[in-house]
């Protein structure tokens, strides 16, 4: 597990980007890769959701096991929640926009919605 933290710190130091920006980029990258692989928007979103959830559980395990940072557990959770939100924001917006666009396209071709 220490390797994962070292890899994250290494990527952060090389790119010079903050962790929220890296979470956003990685979430978008995974979402795009999963979409190219599955061709299903919500399945891709779900896979990113599961990976990010497992990642945040992995990040919070040291807080649960030993509180060597001497911080209240809710502060660790606040970091996890902000990481989760920054990772899932762009994939969620894209998935919603694509779903609405597809619905409107299907409805337009079926004659239920007037064109703009």
SEKOLTI-149561 format. One record per residue: residue number from 0; x, y, z of N, C-alpha, C in turn; chain. Coordinates in nm, 2 decimals. Example, Ala and Ser with C-alpha at 12.3 -4.5 7.8 and 13.67 -1.06 7.14 Angstrom:
- 0, 1.32, -0.57, 0.78, 1.23, -0.45, 0.78, 1.32, -0.33, 0.78, A
- 1, 1.28, -0.22, 0.71, 1.37, -0.11, 0.71, 1.29, 0.00, 0.79, A
***
This chain:
- 0, 0.08, -0.12, 0.00, 0.00, 0.00, 0.00, 0.09, 0.13, 0.00, A
- 1, 0.20, 0.12, 0.06, 0.30, 0.23, 0.06, 0.34, 0.27, -0.08, A
- 2, 0.35, 0.17, -0.17, 0.38, 0.20, -0.31, 0.28, 0.29, -0.38, A
- 3, 0.15, 0.27, -0.35, 0.05, 0.35, -0.41, 0.07, 0.50, -0.37, A
- 4, 0.09, 0.52, -0.24, 0.11, 0.66, -0.19, 0.24, 0.72, -0.25, A
- 5, 0.34, 0.64, -0.27, 0.47, 0.69, -0.33, 0.44, 0.73, -0.47, A
- 6, 0.37, 0.64, -0.54, 0.34, 0.67, -0.69, 0.25, 0.80, -0.70, A
- 7, 0.16, 0.82, -0.61, 0.07, 0.94, -0.62, 0.16, 1.06, -0.59, A
- 8, 0.25, 1.06, -0.49, 0.33, 1.17, -0.47, 0.43, 1.20, -0.58, A
- 9, 0.48, 1.09, -0.64, 0.57, 1.10, -0.76, 0.50, 1.17, -0.87, A
- 10, 0.38, 1.13, -0.91, 0.31, 1.19, -1.02, 0.28, 1.34, -0.98, A
- 11, 0.24, 1.37, -0.86, 0.21, 1.50, -0.82, 0.34, 1.59, -0.83, A
- 12, 0.45, 1.54, -0.79, 0.57, 1.62, -0.79, 0.62, 1.64, -0.94, A
- 13, 0.61, 1.54, -1.02, 0.65, 1.55, -1.16, 0.56, 1.65, -1.24, A
- 14, 0.43, 1.64, -1.23, 0.34, 1.73, -1.30, 0.33, 1.87, -1.24, A
- 15, 0.35, 1.88, -1.12, 0.33, 2.01, -1.05, 0.19, 2.05, -1.03, A
- 16, 0.10, 1.95, -1.06, -0.05, 1.98, -1.04, -0.09, 1.94, -0.90, A
- 17, -0.20, 2.01, -0.86, -0.25, 1.97, -0.72, -0.33, 1.84, -0.73, A
- 18, -0.36, 1.79, -0.61, -0.43, 1.66, -0.61, -0.57, 1.67, -0.67, A
- 19, -0.65, 1.78, -0.64, -0.78, 1.78, -0.70, -0.78, 1.79, -0.85, A
- 20, -0.68, 1.86, -0.91, -0.67, 1.86, -1.06, -0.63, 1.72, -1.11, A
- 21, -0.54, 1.66, -1.04, -0.50, 1.52, -1.08, -0.62, 1.43, -1.08, A
- 22, -0.70, 1.44, -0.97, -0.82, 1.35, -0.96, -0.91, 1.38, -1.07, A
- 23, -0.93, 1.51, -1.11, -1.02, 1.54, -1.22, -0.96, 1.48, -1.35, A
- 24, -0.83, 1.49, -1.38, -0.77, 1.44, -1.50, -0.78, 1.29, -1.51, A
- 25, -0.75, 1.22, -1.39, -0.76, 1.08, -1.39, -0.90, 1.03, -1.41, A
- 26, -0.99, 1.09, -1.35, -1.13, 1.05, -1.36, -1.18, 1.07, -1.51, A
- 27, -1.14, 1.18, -1.57, -1.18, 1.20, -1.71, -1.11, 1.09, -1.80, A
- 28, -0.99, 1.07, -1.77, -0.91, 0.97, -1.85, -0.97, 0.83, -1.84, A
- 29, -1.00, 0.79, -1.72, -1.06, 0.66, -1.70, -1.19, 0.65, -1.76, A
- 30, -1.27, 0.75, -1.75, -1.41, 0.75, -1.81, -1.40, 0.74, -1.96, A
- 31, -1.31, 0.82, -2.02, -1.29, 0.81, -2.17, -1.24, 0.67, -2.21, A
- 32, -1.15, 0.61, -2.14, -1.10, 0.48, -2.17, -1.21, 0.37, -2.16, A
- 33, -1.28, 0.38, -2.05, -1.39, 0.28, -2.03, -1.50, 0.30, -2.13, A
- 34, -1.53, 0.42, -2.17, -1.63, 0.44, -2.27, -1.59, 0.39, -2.41, A
- 35, -1.46, 0.41, -2.44, -1.41, 0.35, -2.57, -1.41, 0.20, -2.56, A
- 36, -1.39, 0.14, -2.44, -1.39, 0.00, -2.43, -1.53, -0.06, -2.43, A
- 37, -1.63, 0.00, -2.35, -1.76, -0.06, -2.34, -1.87, 0.00, -2.43, A
- 38, -1.85, 0.13, -2.48, -1.95, 0.20, -2.56, -2.08, 0.22, -2.49, A
- 39, -2.07, 0.22, -2.35, -2.19, 0.24, -2.27, -2.16, 0.35, -2.17, A
- 40, -2.23, 0.46, -2.17, -2.19, 0.57, -2.09, -2.21, 0.55, -1.94, A
- 41, -2.32, 0.49, -1.90, -2.34, 0.47, -1.76, -2.26, 0.36, -1.70, A
- 42, -2.23, 0.26, -1.78, -2.14, 0.15, -1.74, -2.00, 0.21, -1.71, A
- 43, -1.96, 0.30, -1.80, -1.83, 0.36, -1.79, -1.83, 0.45, -1.66, A
- 44, -1.93, 0.52, -1.64, -1.94, 0.60, -1.52, -1.94, 0.51, -1.39, A
- 45, -2.01, 0.40, -1.40, -2.01, 0.31, -1.28, -1.87, 0.25, -1.25, A
- 46, -1.80, 0.22, -1.36, -1.66, 0.17, -1.34, -1.57, 0.27, -1.27, A
- 47, -1.58, 0.39, -1.32, -1.50, 0.50, -1.26, -1.55, 0.52, -1.11, A
- 48, -1.68, 0.51, -1.09, -1.73, 0.53, -0.95, -1.67, 0.42, -0.86, A
- 49, -1.67, 0.30, -0.91, -1.62, 0.18, -0.82, -1.47, 0.20, -0.80, A
- 50, -1.40, 0.23, -0.90, -1.25, 0.25, -0.88, -1.22, 0.36, -0.79, A
- 51, -1.29, 0.47, -0.80, -1.27, 0.59, -0.71, -1.31, 0.55, -0.57, A
- 52, -1.42, 0.48, -0.55, -1.47, 0.44, -0.42, -1.36, 0.35, -0.35, A
- 53, -1.31, 0.26, -0.43, -1.21, 0.17, -0.37, -1.08, 0.25, -0.34, A
- 54, -1.05, 0.34, -0.42, -0.93, 0.42, -0.40, -0.94, 0.51, -0.27, A
- 55, -1.06, 0.56, -0.25, -1.08, 0.64, -0.13, -1.09, 0.55, 0.00, A
- 56, -1.14, 0.43, -0.02, -1.14, 0.34, 0.10, -0.99, 0.31, 0.13, A
- 57, -0.91, 0.28, 0.03, -0.77, 0.25, 0.04, -0.70, 0.37, 0.11, A
- 58, -0.74, 0.49, 0.07, -0.68, 0.61, 0.14, -0.72, 0.63, 0.28, A
- 59, -0.84, 0.58, 0.32, -0.89, 0.60, 0.45, -0.85, 0.49, 0.55, A
- 60, -0.80, 0.38, 0.50, -0.77, 0.26, 0.59, -0.66, 0.30, 0.69, A
- 61, -0.56, 0.37, 0.65, -0.46, 0.41, 0.76, -0.52, 0.50, 0.86, A
- 62, -0.62, 0.58, 0.83, -0.68, 0.67, 0.93, -0.76, 0.58, 1.03, A
- 63, -0.82, 0.48, 0.98, -0.90, 0.39, 1.07, -0.81, 0.30, 1.16, A
- 64, -0.70, 0.25, 1.10, -0.62, 0.15, 1.17, -0.53, 0.22, 1.27, A
- 65, -0.46, 0.32, 1.24, -0.38, 0.39, 1.33, -0.39, 0.54, 1.31, A
- 66, -0.42, 0.61, 1.40, -0.44, 0.76, 1.39, -0.31, 0.83, 1.42, A
- 67, -0.20, 0.79, 1.34, -0.07, 0.85, 1.37, -0.06, 0.99, 1.33, A
- 68, -0.16, 1.04, 1.24, -0.16, 1.18, 1.21, -0.22, 1.27, 1.31, A
- 69, -0.28, 1.20, 1.41, -0.35, 1.27, 1.52, -0.45, 1.37, 1.48, A
- 70, -0.53, 1.33, 1.37, -0.63, 1.42, 1.33, -0.77, 1.34, 1.35, A
- 71, -0.87, 1.42, 1.37, -1.00, 1.35, 1.39, -1.04, 1.28, 1.26, A
- 72, -1.11, 1.17, 1.27, -1.15, 1.09, 1.16, -1.23, 1.17, 1.05, A
- 73, -1.31, 1.26, 1.10, -1.39, 1.34, 1.00, -1.31, 1.43, 0.91, A
- 74, -1.19, 1.47, 0.96, -1.10, 1.54, 0.87, -1.05, 1.46, 0.75, A
- 75, -1.02, 1.33, 0.78, -0.98, 1.24, 0.68, -1.09, 1.21, 0.58, A
- 76, -1.21, 1.21, 0.64, -1.33, 1.19, 0.55, -1.35, 1.31, 0.46, A
- 77, -1.32, 1.43, 0.51, -1.34, 1.55, 0.43, -1.25, 1.54, 0.31, A
- 78, -1.13, 1.50, 0.33, -1.03, 1.49, 0.22, -1.08, 1.38, 0.12, A
- 79, -1.13, 1.27, 0.17, -1.18, 1.16, 0.08, -1.30, 1.21, 0.00, A
- 80, -1.39, 1.28, 0.07, -1.51, 1.33, 0.00, -1.48, 1.43, -0.11, A
- 81, -1.38, 1.52, -0.08, -1.35, 1.62, -0.18, -1.27, 1.55, -0.30, A
- 82, -1.19, 1.45, -0.27, -1.13, 1.38, -0.38, -1.23, 1.30, -0.46, A
- 83, -1.33, 1.24, -0.40, -1.43, 1.17, -0.47, -1.51, 1.27, -0.56, A
- 84, -1.55, 1.38, -0.51, -1.63, 1.48, -0.58, -1.54, 1.53, -0.70, A
- 85, -1.42, 1.56, -0.68, -1.34, 1.62, -0.79, -1.31, 1.51, -0.90, A
- 86, -1.31, 1.38, -0.86, -1.29, 1.28, -0.96, -1.42, 1.25, -1.04, A
- 87, -1.54, 1.26, -0.97, -1.66, 1.22, -1.04, -1.74, 1.33, -1.10, A
- 88, -1.70, 1.46, -1.08, -1.77, 1.57, -1.14, -1.78, 1.57, -1.29, A
- 89, -1.67, 1.56, -1.35, -1.67, 1.57, -1.50, -1.73, 1.45, -1.56, A
- 90, -1.70, 1.32, -1.52, -1.77, 1.21, -1.58, -1.92, 1.22, -1.56, A
- 91, -1.97, 1.27, -1.44, -2.11, 1.28, -1.42, -2.18, 1.38, -1.51, A
- 92, -2.11, 1.50, -1.53, -2.17, 1.60, -1.62, -2.17, 1.55, -1.76, A
- 93, -2.06, 1.48, -1.81, -2.06, 1.43, -1.94, -2.17, 1.32, -1.96, A
- 94, -2.18, 1.23, -1.86, -2.28, 1.12, -1.88, -2.42, 1.18, -1.88, A
- 95, -2.45, 1.28, -1.80, -2.58, 1.34, -1.81, -2.61, 1.41, -1.94, A
- 96, -2.51, 1.49, -1.99, -2.53, 1.56, -2.11, -2.54, 1.47, -2.23, A
- 97, -2.46, 1.36, -2.23, -2.48, 1.26, -2.34, -2.61, 1.19, -2.34, A
- 98, -2.66, 1.16, -2.22, -2.79, 1.09, -2.20, -2.90, 1.18, -2.25, A
- 99, -2.90, 1.31, -2.21, -3.00, 1.40, -2.26, -2.99, 1.42, -2.41, A
- 100, -2.87, 1.43, -2.46, -2.86, 1.45, -2.60, -2.91, 1.33, -2.68, A
- 101, -2.88, 1.21, -2.63, -2.93, 1.09, -2.70, -3.08, 1.08, -2.69, A
- 102, -3.13, 1.11, -2.57, -3.28, 1.11, -2.56, -3.34, 1.20, -2.66, A
- 103, -3.29, 1.33, -2.67, -3.35, 1.42, -2.76, -3.33, 1.38, -2.91, A
- 104, -3.22, 1.31, -2.94, -3.20, 1.26, -3.08, -3.30, 1.15, -3.11, A
- 105, -3.32, 1.06, -3.01, -3.42, 0.95, -3.04, -3.56, 1.01, -3.05, A
- 106, -3.59, 1.11, -2.96, -3.73, 1.17, -2.96, -3.75, 1.25, -3.09, A
- 107, -3.65, 1.31, -3.14, -3.66, 1.39, -3.26, -3.69, 1.30, -3.38, A
- 108, -3.61, 1.19, -3.39, -3.64, 1.10, -3.50, -3.77, 1.03, -3.49, A
- 109, -3.82, 1.01, -3.36, -3.95, 0.95, -3.35, -4.06, 1.05, -3.37, A
- 110, -4.03, 1.18, -3.38, -4.13, 1.28, -3.41, -4.20, 1.34, -3.28, A
- 111, -4.14, 1.31, -3.16, -4.20, 1.36, -3.04, -4.15, 1.49, -3.00, A
- 112, -4.04, 1.53, -3.05, -3.98, 1.66, -3.01, -3.96, 1.74, -3.14, A
- 113, -4.00, 1.87, -3.13, -3.97, 1.96, -3.25, -3.83, 2.00, -3.25, A
- 114, -3.77, 2.01, -3.36, -3.63, 2.06, -3.37, -3.62, 2.21, -3.32, A
- 115, -3.51, 2.25, -3.28, -3.49, 2.38, -3.22, -3.54, 2.49, -3.32, A
***
